[in-house]
Amino acid sequence: MSSTEASTPPSQRGDRVFGALAKGAGITILVVLAGVALFLLVEAFPALTAPASELPDGKSLIAYVAPLAFGTLLSATLAILIAVPLALAVAIFISFYAPKRIAGTLGSIVDLLAAIPSVVYGLWGIVVLGPAIVPLHEWLADHLSFIPFFAGQASATGRTMLTVGLVLAVMILPIITAISREVFLQTPRKLTEAAYGLGATKWEMIRMTVIPFGRPALISASMLGLGRALGETMAVTMILSAAGVVSFKLLTATNPSSIAANIALQFPESSGIDVNVLIASGLVLFAITLVVNMTARWVIARSNLVNA
């Protein structure tokens, strides 16, 4: 051992080791991500260059993927619109309103939702939620049909895009709630006490200090949930009777599919150029997820600058 190494304090050596491991982990993630992107590009290239006559149903690749991308974005957007307000309310209730014993139990129950397999959510959507929500579908179709989302004949089975959005919202709820709850509890005590000192009520304190402090974390958690919803396969595959169309109607039996669900359904029976087409659609999903994550990082960076 050299004299320099012998004179280096153990704490500094530990920092160097940890820094090297963290750097190695970051490089590994980048290498794996680049490898996935390269694989998708290479395998999708035959589909990108093939004439439309050789592709499924004689459609161009854009015509094939566009309805799937639309269905992916529509179902994920529905899930986020439903889950974020609910997760925010649950996180605030557990953190500041529920008694400590109840808060711990509620937190465990919410976290348990993340451990339920996707296939169970799919079964729940078909057997329980779908039939139970049919009366709501019919009411919306009868009274709010002037809104394009609720136009058309309501499905008699409840296997609709709205049902998928609700199931996905329940699936991503624990992700958003858990992260938001932990960050809300880290709000500096001096901020909350200052709000109370100015005469604020508990809700005013939460609105003026806790939510602004935790906004970047809420955005990050929402984007993680959105990524889960974009890539969800089994629940969407089991619930929807997809027709490969572009439609904003949420209550009808004719629904667009998602990229992940379409790959799961078609891949076992595909061969040749059909496999390349499915991989090309996977490349589109990869690009969508990448854009969503980059947008989230940009929003979070701007939010941090505003808070600073």
C-alpha positions in Angstrom: 0.0 0.0 0.0 1.4 3.4 -1.0 1.8 6.2 1.5 -0.9 8.2 -0.2 -3.5 5.4 0.1 -2.4 4.9 3.7 -3.0 8.5 4.6 -6.4 8.7 2.9 -9.1 8.6 5.6 -11.5 5.6 5.4 -14.5 8.0 4.8 -12.9 9.5 1.7 -12.1 6.0 0.4 -15.7 5.0 0.9 -16.9 8.1 -0.9 -14.6 7.2 -3.9 -15.9 3.6 -3.9 -19.5 4.8 -3.8 -18.9 7.3 -6.5 -17.3 4.7 -8.7 -20.2 2.3 -8.2 -22.8 5.0 -8.8 -21.0 6.1 -12.0 -20.8 2.4 -13.1 -24.5 1.9 -12.5 -25.3 5.1 -14.5 -23.1 3.9 -17.4 -24.7 0.4 -17.3 -28.2 1.9 -17.6 -27.1 4.0 -20.6 -25.5 1.0 -22.3 -28.6 -1.2 -21.7 -30.9 1.6 -23.0 -28.7 2.0 -26.1 -28.7 -1.7 -26.6 -32.5 -1.9 -26.5 -32.8 1.1 -28.9 -30.3 -0.5 -31.3 -32.1 -3.9 -31.2 -35.5 -2.2 -31.9 -34.0 -0.2 -34.8 -32.3 -3.2 -36.4 -35.3 -5.6 -36.1 -37.7 -2.9 -37.2 -35.7 -1.9 -40.3 -37.3 -4.5 -42.6 -40.7 -3.2 -41.7 -39.7 0.4 -42.2 -38.4 -0.3 -45.7 -41.0 -2.9 -46.8 -43.8 -1.9 -49.3 -47.3 -1.6 -47.9 -48.4 -4.7 -49.9 -46.1 -6.9 -47.7 -47.4 -5.5 -44.4 -50.4 -6.8 -42.4 -53.7 -6.1 -44.2 -51.8 -4.3 -46.9 -51.6 -1.1 -44.8 -48.6 1.2 -44.6 -46.7 1.0 -41.4 -48.0 4.4 -40.3 -51.6 3.3 -40.9 -51.0 0.2 -38.9 -49.2 1.8 -35.9 -51.2 5.1 -35.7 -54.4 3.6 -34.2 -52.3 1.6 -31.7 -50.4 4.7 -30.6 -53.6 6.6 -30.3 -55.2 3.9 -28.1 -52.0 3.8 -26.0 -52.0 7.5 -25.4 -55.8 7.7 -24.8 -55.9 4.9 -22.2 -52.8 6.3 -20.4 -54.2 9.9 -20.4 -57.5 8.7 -18.9 -55.6 6.8 -16.2 -53.5 9.9 -15.3 -56.5 12.2 -15.2 -58.3 9.9 -12.8 -55.3 8.8 -10.7 -53.4 12.0 -10.0 -56.2 13.9 -8.2 -57.2 10.8 -6.2 -53.5 10.0 -5.3 -53.0 13.6 -4.2 -56.0 13.5 -2.0 -55.1 10.1 -0.5 -51.5 11.2 0.1 -52.6 14.4 1.9 -55.2 12.5 4.0 -52.7 9.9 5.1 -50.0 12.5 5.8 -51.9 15.2 7.6 -55.5 14.1 8.5 -55.6 10.4 9.4 -54.7 9.3 12.9 -51.2 7.7 13.1 -52.5 4.2 13.5 -55.0 4.5 10.7 -52.5 6.3 8.5 -50.0 3.4 8.8 -52.7 0.9 7.9 -54.0 2.9 5.0 -50.4 3.4 3.7 -49.8 -0.3 3.7 -53.1 -1.0 1.9 -52.3 1.5 -0.8 -48.8 0.1 -1.2 -50.2 -3.4 -1.4 -52.1 -2.4 -4.6 -48.7 -2.2 -6.4 -48.0 -5.9 -5.6 -51.2 -7.1 -7.3 -50.4 -8.8 -10.7 -51.7 -7.2 -13.9 -53.7 -10.3 -14.8 -55.7 -9.9 -11.5 -56.5 -6.3 -12.4 -57.7 -7.6 -15.8 -59.9 -10.2 -14.2 -61.3 -7.6 -11.8 -62.0 -5.3 -14.7 -63.9 -8.0 -16.6 -65.8 -9.7 -13.9 -66.4 -6.9 -11.3 -65.9 -3.4 -12.6 -67.1 -3.9 -16.2 -70.6 -5.2 -15.3 -70.9 -2.8 -12.3 -70.2 0.3 -14.4 -72.7 -0.5 -17.2 -75.5 1.6 -15.5 -73.1 4.6 -15.4 -72.2 4.0 -19.1 -75.9 4.0 -20.0 -76.6 7.2 -17.9 -73.7 9.0 -19.5 -74.7 7.9 -23.0 -78.4 9.0 -22.3 -77.7 12.4 -20.7 -74.3 13.5 -21.9 -74.2 12.2 -25.5 -73.7 15.7 -26.8 -70.1 15.4 -25.5 -68.1 13.4 -28.1 -66.5 11.2 -25.4 -69.9 9.9 -24.4 -71.5 9.6 -27.8 -72.7 6.3 -29.3 -74.3 3.2 -28.0 -73.0 2.2 -24.6 -71.5 -1.3 -24.4 -73.6 -3.9 -22.7 -70.6 -5.6 -21.2 -68.7 -2.6 -19.8 -65.5 -3.6 -21.6 -64.8 -0.1 -22.8 -62.0 2.4 -22.9 -63.4 4.1 -19.8 -63.2 0.9 -17.9 -59.6 0.4 -19.0 -58.8 4.0 -17.8 -60.3 3.2 -14.4 -58.4 0.0 -14.1 -55.1 1.6 -15.1 -55.8 4.4 -12.7 -56.1 2.0 -9.8 -52.9 0.3 -11.0 -50.8 3.5 -10.9 -52.4 4.9 -7.8 -50.0 3.4 -5.3 -46.9 4.7 -7.3 -48.1 8.3 -7.2 -49.4 8.1 -3.7 -46.4 6.5 -2.1 -43.9 9.0 -3.6 -46.1 12.0 -2.9 -46.7 11.0 0.7 -43.0 10.5 1.4 -42.1 13.9 0.0 -45.0 15.7 1.7 -43.8 14.4 5.0 -40.4 16.0 4.3 -41.8 19.5 4.1 -39.5 21.7 6.3 -41.1 22.2 9.7 -40.3 25.9 9.7 -42.5 26.4 6.6 -45.5 24.7 8.2 -45.0 26.5 11.5 -44.7 29.8 9.7 -48.0 29.2 7.9 -49.7 28.4 11.2 -48.1 31.4 12.7 -49.7 33.6 10.1 -53.1 32.2 11.0 -53.5 29.6 8.3 -55.8 26.7 8.7 -54.5 23.1 8.1 -55.8 23.1 4.5 -54.4 26.6 3.8 -51.0 25.4 5.2 -51.1 22.4 2.9 -52.1 24.4 -0.1 -49.5 27.2 0.5 -46.5 25.1 1.7 -46.8 21.3 1.3 -48.2 21.1 -2.2 -45.7 23.7 -3.7 -42.8 22.0 -1.9 -43.9 18.6 -3.2 -44.9 19.6 -6.7 -41.7 18.3 -8.4 -42.1 15.0 -6.7 -45.8 14.8 -7.7 -44.8 15.5 -11.3 -42.1 12.8 -11.1 -44.5 10.3 -9.6 -47.2 11.1 -12.2 -44.7 10.4 -15.0 -43.7 7.1 -13.4 -47.3 6.2 -13.3 -47.8 7.3 -16.9 -44.9 5.1 -17.9 -46.6 2.2 -16.2 -49.9 2.9 -17.9 -48.3 3.3 -21.4 -46.6 -0.1 -21.2 -49.4 -2.0 -19.5 -50.2 -5.2 -21.4 -52.4 -7.8 -19.7 -55.1 -5.6 -18.2 -55.7 -3.8 -21.5 -55.6 -7.1 -23.5 -58.1 -8.8 -21.3 -60.6 -6.0 -21.0 -60.8 -4.4 -24.4 -62.3 -5.9 -27.5 -60.1 -3.9 -29.8 -61.1 -3.0 -33.3 -58.0 -1.1 -34.5 -59.8 2.2 -35.0 -59.2 5.8 -33.9 -62.1 6.8 -31.8 -62.6 9.2 -28.9 -65.8 7.4 -27.8 -65.2 6.0 -24.3 -68.4 4.0 -23.8 -68.9 2.0 -27.0 -67.9 -1.6 -27.8 -65.6 -0.4 -30.6 -62.3 0.6 -29.1 -58.7 1.2 -30.2 -56.1 -1.1 -28.9 -52.7 -0.2 -27.4 -49.3 -1.1 -28.7 -48.4 -3.4 -25.9 -51.7 -5.2 -25.9 -51.5 -5.7 -29.7 -48.0 -7.1 -29.5 -49.1 -9.6 -26.8 -52.0 -10.7 -28.9 -50.3 -10.9 -32.3 -46.8 -12.0 -31.5 -47.4 -15.7 -30.8 -48.9 -16.3 -34.3 -46.7 -13.9 -36.2 -43.7 -14.8 -38.4 -41.5 -13.1 -41.0 -42.3 -9.5 -41.8 -45.2 -9.5 -39.3 -42.7 -9.9 -36.4 -40.7 -6.9 -37.7 -43.9 -4.8 -37.9 -44.7 -5.6 -34.2 -41.1 -4.7 -33.2 -41.5 -1.5 -35.2 -44.6 -0.7 -33.1 -42.6 -1.5 -30.0 -40.0 1.1 -31.3 -42.8 3.7 -31.5 -43.8 2.9 -27.9 -40.2 3.2 -26.8 -40.0 6.6 -28.5 -43.3 7.7 -26.8 -42.0 6.7 -23.4 -38.7 8.5 -24.0 -40.4 11.7 -25.0 -42.7 11.5 -22.0 -39.8 11.1 -19.6 -37.8 13.9 -21.3 -40.8 16.2 -21.0 -41.2 15.3 -17.4 -37.6 16.1 -16.6 -38.0 19.5 -18.4 -41.1 20.3 -16.4 -39.4 19.2 -13.1 -36.4 21.4 -13.9 -38.6 24.4 -14.5 -40.6 23.7 -11.4 -37.4 23.6 -9.3 -36.2 26.9 -10.8 -39.6 28.5 -9.9 -39.4 27.2 -6.3 -35.8 28.4 -6.0 
